Amino acid sequence: MGFAPLKGDWTEVLAVLALLTMTIGNVAALPQTNIKRLLGYSSITQAGYILAAIATGSDEGFAAAMFYILAYTFMNIGIFSVLITVANEGHGEDLRDLNGLARREPVLAFIALIFMLSLVGIPPLAGFWAKLFVFRAAVNANMVWLAIAVALNSAISVGYYYNIVKSMYVTDPRPDRAHTGLPAGFAMQVGLALAAAGVLVLGFLPDPFFTLVSGLVLGGW
């Protein structure tokens, strides 16, 4: 509210910063083989998408940012919980440690696949709607170039997210990694289930949640 009268001064600056953030994060993530580092750069990219929504300076953009943060919370908690589970089984943090995960731990790999597809923005998961709302807010704010940047960066991110999926489902498992069943403890299993449920619920029922955050924005919350 305080900066609304100066919107013409800061929206373009934030838009350029959003472009740089999402692009640099993507470029840095592409060559990574360490999964945590890869997802760390991915988080920078996701922050760029959120900043793009804020850069519109509109109520729709702020609502899109809030929805994105909600969706990303489930996706981020979920995929890092998968990595913690794999690490607790005695594996490392390299992409090779995920080789053949679908054969060793099919349930865990499938849950990880849900988070990966959502991060890419595949419909009808939460990540798709989060990016679509940002894209729409940018277009409605006459920032078509920013909307195109969001779309292009989403396409670029397929490259490194696919590497994770390929390791889990395509690459043969390492010979020293035996099948042990889902290794997560009960608390971790509940956390993974809730995160996956959040991604699916927001994906299949996005309108009620977007309406909720829009109401919060319009109400000055």
Stockholm file with secondary structure:
# STOCKHOLM 1.0

chainA/1-221         MGFAPLKGDWTEVLAVLALLTMTIGNVAALPQTNIKRLLGYSSITQAGYILAAIATGSDEGFAAAMFYILAYTFMNIGIFSVLITVANEGHGEDLRDLNGLARREPVLAFIALIFMLSLVGIPPLAGFWAKLFVFRAAVNANMVWLAIAVALNSAISVGYYYNIVKSMYVTDPRPDRAHTGLPAGFAMQVGLALAAAGVLVLGFLPDPFFTLVSGLVLGGW
#=GR chainA/1-221 SS CTTGGGHHHHHHHHHHHHHHHHHHHHHHHTTCCBHHHHHHHHHHHHHHHHHHHHHTCSHHHHHHHHHHHHHHHHHHHHHHHHHHHHHHTTCCSBGGGGTTHHHHCHHHHHHHHHHHHHHHTCTTSHHHHHHHHHHHHHHHTTCHHHHHHHHHHHHHHHHHHHHHHHHHHTSCCCTTCCCCCCCCCHHHHHHHHHHHHHHHHHHHSHHHHHHHHHHHHHTTC
#=GC SS_cons         CTTGGGHHHHHHHHHHHHHHHHHHHHHHHTTCCBHHHHHHHHHHHHHHHHHHHHHTCSHHHHHHHHHHHHHHHHHHHHHHHHHHHHHHTTCCSBGGGGTTHHHHCHHHHHHHHHHHHHHHTCTTSHHHHHHHHHHHHHHHTTCHHHHHHHHHHHHHHHHHHHHHHHHHHTSCCCTTCCCCCCCCCHHHHHHHHHHHHHHHHHHHSHHHHHHHHHHHHHTTC
//
